[in-house]
Amino acid sequence: MIDWRQVGRRATAGRLRETATASGAPVTYGLIALCVVIFLVSPLSGFHASYGTEDALLAAQAGYFERWGVIPAELWDGSAHALITPFTALFVHGSWLHLLGNLLFLYVFGAMAEERMGRVRFALFYVGCGYVALVCYAAAHADSGQTLVGASGAISAVLGAFLYLFPRARVTSLFPFLFFLPLRFPAWIVLVFWFGLQWAAAQGADSGPGVAYLAHVAGFAVGFLYAWGRYGRRARVKVPATATEGDSQP
């Protein structure tokens, strides 16, 4: 006997995969392009002699972070500039490694999430969840003067939504303790493992320079809860669906 519900779900997964590939996921790829362009024109890329060298370059980079990044200690002063920084910080990255690590995850998981949500809703979801994730980090480190930048909170929200919407999608992942062998796992295993690492790291992190693990945890949770509340159980694609290949760590 044919289970037409399973057939329908399998067809839905295939359609999403094919449509995301055919349409090019314009919001996902647009976000990637925007982050790359912003980084290239910033003093962080090293491509612009106009920023000077050594001390002058370091001063330009520090000023750039202070202007566009989130400074938790200043976020609650009520100024318009401070309140907009959780948005601008989503498009600022501290290094090539920071940029490429984040954009790899957005490329891997963003297209199918965008196709499922719709372009406008996905764009609003990305920006809104990213903003909330950075504000959560700032609230937990309200006295910190360290600048926070990067799209990690927004991309973590995409991972959380992807986990809910496509729990059995399979992704190729590289795990350091397995000698970086490319292995295929269900997305829920990779993403739950990733979330566990972020949670554990957040417990030992302080407000000094480094990775804002708490923003990752907050973004992931907000993205998952949004997908759960917005789409409900019937929206989940439970049959295996292939996602593009990616790393196990952002």
C-alpha positions as CSV (number, residue, x, y, z in Angstrom):
1,M,0.0,0.0,0.0
2,I,1.4,3.4,-0.9
3,D,1.7,6.0,1.9
4,W,0.8,9.1,0.0
5,R,1.8,11.3,2.9
6,Q,5.4,10.1,2.6
7,V,5.3,10.5,-1.1
8,G,4.1,14.0,-0.7
9,R,6.8,14.8,1.8
10,R,9.5,13.3,-0.4
11,A,8.2,15.4,-3.3
12,T,8.2,18.5,-1.1
13,A,11.9,17.9,-0.2
14,G,12.8,17.4,-3.8
15,R,10.9,20.5,-4.9
16,L,12.6,22.7,-2.3
17,R,16.0,21.4,-3.2
18,E,15.4,21.8,-7.0
19,T,13.7,25.2,-6.7
20,A,16.4,26.6,-4.4
21,T,19.0,25.5,-6.9
22,A,17.1,26.8,-9.9
23,S,16.1,30.2,-8.3
24,G,19.6,30.8,-7.0
25,A,18.2,31.7,-3.5
26,P,18.7,35.5,-4.2
27,V,18.4,36.6,-0.6
28,T,21.0,34.1,0.7
29,Y,23.4,34.8,-2.1
30,G,22.7,38.6,-1.9
31,L,23.6,38.5,1.8
32,I,26.8,36.6,1.0
33,A,27.8,39.1,-1.7
34,L,27.0,42.1,0.6
35,C,29.1,40.8,3.4
36,V,32.0,40.2,1.0
37,V,31.8,43.7,-0.5
38,I,31.6,45.4,2.8
39,F,34.6,43.5,4.0
40,L,36.6,44.3,0.9
41,V,36.1,48.0,1.2
42,S,36.8,48.0,4.9
43,P,40.2,48.6,6.5
44,L,40.2,44.9,7.6
45,S,40.8,43.5,4.1
46,G,44.3,44.9,3.7
47,F,43.5,46.0,0.1
48,H,43.5,49.8,0.7
49,A,46.7,51.7,1.1
50,S,44.6,54.8,2.0
51,Y,44.1,53.4,5.5
52,G,47.9,53.5,6.1
53,T,50.1,50.9,7.7
54,E,50.9,49.6,11.2
55,D,49.6,52.1,13.8
56,A,47.5,54.1,11.3
57,L,45.9,50.9,10.0
58,L,45.2,49.6,13.5
59,A,43.6,52.9,14.5
60,A,41.4,52.8,11.3
61,Q,40.4,49.2,12.2
62,A,39.5,50.1,15.8
63,G,37.5,53.1,14.6
64,Y,35.7,51.0,12.1
65,F,34.7,48.5,14.8
66,E,33.6,51.2,17.2
67,R,31.4,52.8,14.5
68,W,29.7,49.8,13.2
69,G,29.9,47.1,15.9
70,V,27.9,46.6,19.1
71,I,29.5,47.9,22.3
72,P,27.3,46.3,25.1
73,A,28.2,49.1,27.6
74,E,26.9,51.7,25.2
75,L,23.9,49.9,23.8
76,W,21.6,50.8,26.6
77,D,22.3,54.6,26.6
78,G,19.3,55.1,24.2
79,S,21.2,56.8,21.4
80,A,20.0,56.1,17.9
81,H,23.5,55.1,16.8
82,A,23.8,52.5,19.6
83,L,20.4,51.0,18.8
84,I,21.2,50.5,15.2
85,T,24.6,48.8,15.7
86,P,23.1,45.3,16.3
87,F,21.9,45.6,12.7
88,T,25.1,47.1,11.2
89,A,27.3,44.6,13.1
90,L,25.7,41.7,11.2
91,F,27.6,42.8,8.0
92,V,31.0,43.5,9.6
93,H,33.6,40.7,10.1
94,G,36.9,40.9,11.8
95,S,39.1,38.8,9.4
96,W,39.0,36.7,6.3
97,L,38.6,33.5,8.5
98,H,35.7,35.0,10.3
99,L,34.0,36.1,7.1
100,L,34.5,32.8,5.2
101,G,33.5,30.6,8.2
102,N,30.2,32.4,8.6
103,L,29.4,32.6,4.9
104,L,30.1,28.9,4.4
105,F,27.3,28.1,6.9
106,L,25.0,30.6,5.3
107,Y,25.6,29.1,1.9
108,V,25.1,25.5,3.1
109,F,21.9,26.1,5.1
110,G,20.4,29.3,3.8
111,A,19.1,28.4,0.3
112,M,16.6,25.7,1.5
113,A,15.5,27.7,4.5
114,E,14.9,30.7,2.2
115,E,12.9,28.6,-0.3
116,R,10.7,27.2,2.6
117,M,10.1,30.6,4.2
118,G,9.9,32.8,1.1
119,R,12.4,35.6,0.2
120,V,10.9,38.5,2.1
121,R,10.1,36.5,5.2
122,F,13.6,34.9,5.2
123,A,15.3,38.3,4.8
124,L,13.3,39.7,7.8
125,F,13.9,36.5,9.8
126,Y,17.7,36.8,9.2
127,V,18.0,40.4,10.2
128,G,15.5,40.2,13.1
129,C,17.0,37.1,14.7
130,G,20.5,38.4,14.2
131,Y,19.5,41.6,15.9
132,V,18.0,39.7,18.8
133,A,21.0,37.4,19.2
134,L,23.4,40.3,19.5
135,V,21.1,42.1,21.9
136,C,21.0,39.0,24.1
137,Y,24.8,38.8,24.2
138,A,24.9,42.6,25.0
139,A,22.4,42.1,27.8
140,A,24.4,39.3,29.4
141,H,27.6,41.4,29.2
142,A,26.1,44.8,29.8
143,D,29.3,46.3,31.3
144,S,31.6,45.1,28.5
145,G,33.4,47.7,26.4
146,Q,34.5,45.0,23.8
147,T,33.1,45.4,20.3
148,L,30.9,42.7,18.9
149,V,30.7,42.1,15.1
150,G,29.7,39.4,12.7
151,A,26.8,37.5,11.2
152,S,27.1,34.5,13.5
153,G,23.9,35.2,15.5
154,A,21.8,35.5,12.3
155,I,23.4,32.4,10.7
156,S,22.9,30.5,13.9
157,A,19.2,31.4,13.7
158,V,19.2,29.9,10.1
159,L,20.7,26.7,11.5
160,G,18.0,26.5,14.2
161,A,15.2,27.0,11.7
162,F,16.8,24.5,9.3
163,L,17.0,21.9,12.1
164,Y,13.2,22.2,12.7
165,L,12.2,22.4,9.1
166,F,14.5,19.7,7.7
167,P,15.4,17.4,10.6
168,R,16.5,14.5,8.3
169,A,18.3,16.4,5.6
170,R,21.8,15.0,5.2
171,V,25.0,17.2,5.1
172,T,28.6,16.4,4.5
173,S,30.6,17.5,7.5
174,L,34.3,17.6,8.5
175,F,35.1,16.7,12.1
176,P,38.6,17.5,13.4
177,F,38.8,14.5,15.7
178,L,38.0,12.3,12.8
179,F,41.0,13.6,10.8
180,F,38.8,15.9,8.8
181,L,37.3,13.0,6.9
182,P,34.2,14.1,4.9
183,L,31.3,12.1,6.3
184,R,27.6,12.4,5.7
185,F,25.2,12.8,8.7
186,P,21.6,13.8,9.2
187,A,21.4,17.5,9.7
188,W,19.9,17.1,13.2
189,I,23.0,15.2,14.4
190,V,25.4,17.9,13.0
191,L,23.3,20.8,14.3
192,V,22.6,19.4,17.7
193,F,26.3,18.6,18.1
194,W,27.2,22.1,17.0
195,F,24.7,23.6,19.4
196,G,26.1,21.5,22.3
197,L,29.6,22.8,21.5
198,Q,28.4,26.4,21.5
199,W,26.5,26.0,24.8
200,A,29.5,24.4,26.5
201,A,31.8,27.1,25.2
202,A,29.4,29.8,26.3
203,Q,29.6,28.6,29.9
204,G,33.3,29.2,30.1
205,A,33.5,32.3,28.0
206,D,33.9,35.8,29.5
207,S,33.3,39.3,28.1
208,G,36.8,39.7,26.7
209,P,37.9,39.3,23.1
210,G,37.0,36.1,21.4
211,V,34.0,34.3,19.9
212,A,30.6,35.4,21.1
213,Y,29.3,31.9,21.8
214,L,26.3,33.2,23.7
215,A,25.1,35.0,20.5
216,H,25.3,31.7,18.7
217,V,23.2,30.0,21.3
218,A,20.6,32.8,21.4
219,G,20.4,33.0,17.6
220,F,20.0,29.2,17.3
221,A,17.3,29.1,19.9
222,V,15.4,32.0,18.5
223,G,15.5,30.5,15.0
224,F,14.3,27.1,16.1
225,L,11.5,28.6,18.2
226,Y,10.4,30.9,15.3
227,A,10.2,27.9,12.9
228,W,8.3,25.9,15.5
229,G,5.8,28.6,16.3
230,R,5.4,29.9,12.7
231,Y,5.2,26.6,10.7
232,G,4.1,23.9,13.2
233,R,4.6,20.2,12.9
234,R,3.1,19.8,9.4
235,A,5.7,22.0,7.8
236,R,8.6,19.7,8.7
237,V,10.2,17.8,5.9
238,K,11.1,14.5,7.6
239,V,12.3,12.4,4.7
240,P,16.0,12.6,3.7
241,A,16.7,15.8,1.8
242,T,20.2,16.7,0.5
243,A,21.7,20.0,1.6
244,T,24.9,21.4,0.1
245,E,28.2,20.4,1.7
246,G,29.7,22.2,4.6
247,D,31.8,22.3,7.7
248,S,30.8,21.2,11.2
249,Q,32.0,24.5,12.7
250,P,31.2,28.1,11.8
